[in-house]
Amino acid sequence: MRLIKFTTDSDSTPQVGLMDGEQVVPLASGPQALSAILHADDFLHKIQAALASSRQRIDLASIQVNAPIDNQEVWGAGVTYERSKLARQEESDQGGSFYDQVYRAARPELFFKATPSRVVGPNQPIRVRGDSRWCVPEPELALVISPGLKLVGFTIGNDVSARDLEGENPLYLPQAKVYDGCCALGPVITLASFMPTVTDIEIRLEIDRGGTAIYTGDTSAGRMVRSFGELIEWLGRDNHFPGGLILLTGTGIVPPDDFSLQAGDLVRITIDGIGTLKNPVVQGRGT
């Protein structure tokens, strides 16, 4: 069961619908419609009731799919895969040992990633920072979490990152991670009870340049060193999220050190149980 946030050519009001093959069943409309559904205690019952009573169907081809986010904060978890730990050590001459320590520590690395205004949806452009020479996509399974810290669904996230800035000094992490177009989400939210088990969730990345695949990689969410519940529990310590949040769970796919995104590239991230998130790349404004 997958939810989608969309608009139409005739109506710019955000709507939320349920995917039904190549059609969408509208459930609700309004700027906070997605949150109103997912944050209700009996949201699954409400969705099923709306599906049973709705007679309207809209073809997927006639809608514009938006990022599945209202006013939620977006956070990230780092060094949750061994491959990510090794990459972070390689990029940082001075701070490499910190990444090994956090990989093995009880406390995870958790950081603020994006406000909704910095998030793009499917087919919208992600951005390479204008002052970065080494920028990569980070394909991640994203947790959709209610204000009560309940895991209600999953989506696909792209934690676009300037590795050269972070590698120069770990204190530059906010600049490497948080900027306009730094995060993509979508295309749908799969409700938690309808996802495969974590060991069966495969994550695949493909980057095209000039119509040719120049990088592909894959991993499994089962290779994460931390559980979803563990990450949520740590994030909820002395924190509250009145609008809910989306948590990117880290990446296990890292392109080689000589690779950087360029304007015109196309990034595809596919995750079992959710679908494919596709985004073109544009260049930032620079200094």
N, C-alpha and C positions, 0 to 999 in steps of 0.2 A: 504494500500500500504506500503510494508515493504522492506527496503534495507538491504543487508547483505554484509559484507566484508569477503573475503575468498581467499584461495590459493588452488592449486591443487597439486597432486603428481608430475605432469610433469612440473609445472611452479610455482616458488616461488614468482613471481611478485604479489603483492596484487591486487585483483580485487574487483569491486563493482557490485552487481547484484540486481535484483528485484525478490523477492520471488513470485513464481507462483505454488502454490500447493506444490508438493514434488520435484519441479525443481526450478532452478535459471536461470534467463535471464541476461547474462552479459551485463553491460552498459558501463563500462570504466575500465581501468587498470592503475596502477602507485601508488607510495607512497602517493600521495595527491588526489587520484581520488574521494574519498568520500567527501572531502572538496570542490573540484571543482564542484561537483553536488549540494550539499546542500547550498553552499554559492552563487550560481547564483540567480539573481533576478527572473528568470523564470524557476526555477529548476523543478517544477511540469510539465510544458509543455515539457521540455527537456526529462524528464523521460518517459512521455507518448509517445513522438515521437520515442524514442529509443525502447520502448516496441513494438510499432507498426511495426517498420522496422526490428527488430532483428528476425533472424530465428534460432538462437542457443539456445539450452536448455541444462543445465547440471544437472544431478541428485544430490540431496542434499547428498546422501550417498557417493558420490565420492569426496567431497570437505572437506577442513579443515576450519571451521568457526573461524574467528579472532574477536578480540574486535573491535567494530565499532568506531574506533578513528584513526585519522591521527596524527596531531601535536597539537591538542587542549589541553588546560589546563583543569584539572578537579577540580572543586570547590565543596564545600558542604555547606548546610544550616543546622543549628542545632536548636533544641528545637522548631520545627514547629508543633509537635503533643503534646498533653497534656501528653501522656504516656512517651514520651521521656523526657519531663521536669521532671516528677516524678522520672524517673530512674536516671537522672543526679543528682538530689537532693540527692537521696539515696546513690549514690556512693561517694559523696564528703562531708566530714564532715565540711570543712571550706568554700567551695565556693557554697554551695547549694542555698543560697538566690539569687545568681547571675542568676541562671537558671530561677527562677521564674520571676525575673525582665526582662530578655530578652524575655521571652515568652509573656509578656504583653507590652513590649516597642515598639515604632514605628520602631526603627532600629533593623533588624534581626541579628542573628549571622551568619556570612559568613566566611568561612575559606578555605584556599588552601588545596586540598586533594592529588592530584597526578599529576605527569608528565606521559606522555604516556608509558615510560619505566617501570613504577611501576604498570601499569594496565595489567590485564590478561583477556583473553576472555573465552568463554564457554569451559567447560571441562578442563581448565587449573587450576593449584593449586593456591588457595589463601593461605596466610601465617599467622601463629600465631607468634607474636614476641617471640624471644628466651628469652627475659627478662621479659615476662608478664605471669602472672598466671591466668588472667581473661580476655579472649579475646572473642568477640562475633561478629557475622555477623549483619549488619544493612541493611535490605532490603529496597531499596528506588526507587521511580520513578525518573528517570533522564531526565532532559531537555537538548535537543541538540540545541545549540544557535549559530547563525551565527555571524560573526564579526560586523554586524550592530545591534546586540542584538535582532534579530528576532528569535522567537521560531519556529524552523523548524521541530522538531521531538521529539520523546520520546524513551528511551531505559530503560533497567533495570540496576540498580547499586547495588553493595554490598560494603558498606562503612565499611570494617573490622576495628575494633577498640579495643584497649587495654584499657578496662575500669578501670583497677587498676591503670594504670599510670595517666590517666586523673583525677581519683578520688583522688589520692594522692595530686595532685596540678594542678589546671586548666592551669597553665603555661606550663605544660607538654603536652598540647593538640597536638602540632605538632608531638611529638614523639609517641603519642598514635594513631595518624591518618596516618602519612606519613612514609612509609617504603616499602621495596620491597614486591610486592604481596599484597599490602594493599587494592586494589580496583579491582573489577571485573565488566565488562560491557558486555552487549549483551542480547540475541544473535543477535538481529536485531534492526534497527531504524524504528519505525512506524512514517510515516509522520504525522504532527500535525493534519491536517484536516481529518485524517482517524482514530483518536483515539476516544474512547467513551468520553462522558462528564465526568468531574472530579468526580462527585458524583457516577458514575457508574464504576469507576476504582477500582477494588478490588486487594489487595496485599496480597500474601500468602507466608509463609515461612515454610519449612520443613527441619529438620536436621536429617540425618540418621547416625547411628553408628553401625557398624557390621551388616548392612543389616536391622536394625530395626529403625523405626522413634522414636527418643527420645525427639523431640520437634516440635510442630506445632503451628503456630499463624497466625492471619490474621487481616487486617484493611482495611480501605477505604481511598483513596486519598482525598475524600470529608471531612475528619476529620482534614485536615490541617488548621491551624489557619491563614495562609498567602496564598495569591494567587500567581500563577506563575509570573504574571506581576509585582507584588510587589517585589518579590525576584530578578527578572532580573533588575528592575529599580535601586534598591539599589546596586547591584553588579556592574552596569555600571557607578556609580558615580566616577568620577576621575580615571577611569580604561578603558583601551581599550584592545581588544582581537583580534589581527590581524589574528590569526589562528582559531578564534571561541573558544567555550568552551562547556563543559558538566557540568551541575549543578545538584548535588544530592540534593533532596528536603527534606531530613530528614526522620526519621523512626518513625513509630507508633507501631512497634513490637519489644518487648524487652524480651529476655529470662529471667528466674528467676536468682536471684543473685548468686545462687550456681552452675550455669551452665557456662562452658567455652568450647570453641572449642578445639578439640584434633586432632592430626595428624591421618589421616584415615577417619575422618568424611566426610560426603557429604552434601553440602548445596544446596537446591533448592529454588529459588525465582520465583514465578509466578505472572505476572501482566496482567490483562485483556487488550486485544488489542495489546499485545507485544509477550508474550510467556513465556518460562521458561529458566532461567539462572541457570546452574548447575556447581558447582565447588567442587573438592576435597580439602581437607585441608592438609597442610604440616607444620612441625614445623620449626621455625626460627633457625638461627645459634647460638643464645645465646651470652653470653659475651665472 
